[in-house]
């Protein structure tokens, strides 16, 4: 069996930061679409499905419009959410 190599603290910090950024970058647009679909009123249906919601959001607000709420509420530190779990290992 191969020996496992210990990962240094700076490497853990970098890896945790990258993991958090990738996770938030992938999950936040899906969560935004889910929230917008749930907040629709039955008489005022703006979106047909999740893909339609994402396409209309990008067309109306631009690609970074999907992340505007994240940056407004949590700031840049919202991208590093995976860091704490990585450091606790």
C-alpha positions as CSV (number, residue, x, y, z in Angstrom):
1,X,0.0,0.0,0.0
2,X,1.3,3.5,-0.9
3,X,2.1,5.9,1.9
4,X,-0.1,8.9,2.2
5,X,1.6,12.2,2.0
6,X,0.7,14.9,4.5
7,X,-0.7,18.1,3.0
8,X,0.6,21.4,4.3
9,X,-1.6,24.1,5.8
10,X,-1.0,26.6,3.0
11,X,-2.0,23.9,0.5
12,X,-5.1,23.1,2.5
13,X,-6.0,26.9,2.6
14,X,-5.6,27.2,-1.2
15,X,-7.5,24.0,-1.9
16,X,-10.3,24.9,0.4
17,X,-10.6,28.4,-1.1
18,X,-10.7,27.0,-4.6
19,X,-13.2,24.3,-3.6
20,X,-15.5,26.9,-2.0
21,X,-15.3,29.2,-5.1
22,X,-16.1,26.3,-7.5
23,X,-18.9,25.1,-5.3
24,X,-20.5,28.5,-5.0
25,X,-19.9,29.3,-8.7
26,X,-21.8,26.1,-9.7
27,X,-24.5,26.0,-7.1
28,X,-25.5,29.7,-6.8
29,X,-27.1,30.1,-10.3
30,X,-29.1,27.0,-9.7
31,X,-30.3,28.2,-6.3
32,X,-31.1,31.6,-7.8
33,X,-33.3,30.0,-10.5
34,X,-35.0,27.8,-7.8
35,X,-35.8,30.8,-5.7
36,X,-37.1,32.8,-8.6
37,X,-39.3,29.9,-9.7
38,X,-40.7,29.4,-6.2
39,X,-41.5,33.2,-5.9
40,X,-43.6,33.3,-9.0
41,X,-47.2,34.0,-8.6
42,X,-49.6,31.6,-10.2
43,X,-51.1,34.3,-12.5
44,X,-47.8,35.9,-13.3
45,X,-45.6,33.0,-14.5
46,X,-42.4,34.5,-15.9
47,X,-40.4,31.3,-16.3
48,X,-41.5,27.9,-17.6
49,X,-38.7,25.9,-16.1
50,X,-35.2,26.2,-14.6
51,X,-33.4,26.4,-17.9
52,X,-35.8,29.1,-19.1
53,X,-35.1,31.1,-15.9
54,X,-31.4,30.9,-16.3
55,X,-31.5,31.9,-20.0
56,X,-33.8,34.9,-19.3
57,X,-31.6,35.9,-16.3
58,X,-28.4,35.9,-18.4
59,X,-30.2,37.8,-21.3
60,X,-31.6,40.5,-19.0
61,X,-28.9,40.9,-16.3
62,X,-25.8,39.4,-18.0
63,X,-23.8,36.5,-16.9
64,X,-22.6,38.1,-13.7
65,X,-26.1,39.2,-12.9
66,X,-26.6,35.7,-11.5
67,X,-23.9,36.4,-8.9
68,X,-24.9,40.0,-8.0
69,X,-27.0,39.0,-5.0
70,X,-24.2,36.8,-3.7
71,X,-21.7,39.6,-3.8
72,X,-24.2,42.1,-2.3
73,X,-25.2,39.9,0.6
74,X,-22.0,38.0,1.5
75,X,-19.3,39.9,-0.4
76,X,-16.2,38.3,-1.8
77,X,-15.9,36.1,1.3
78,X,-19.0,34.2,0.2
79,X,-16.8,32.5,-2.4
80,X,-14.7,30.9,0.3
81,X,-17.4,29.0,2.1
82,X,-15.6,25.6,1.7
83,X,-12.5,26.8,3.5
84,X,-13.7,26.1,7.0
85,X,-14.6,22.4,6.4
86,X,-11.3,21.8,4.7
87,X,-9.4,23.2,7.6
88,X,-11.3,21.1,10.2
89,X,-10.1,17.9,8.6
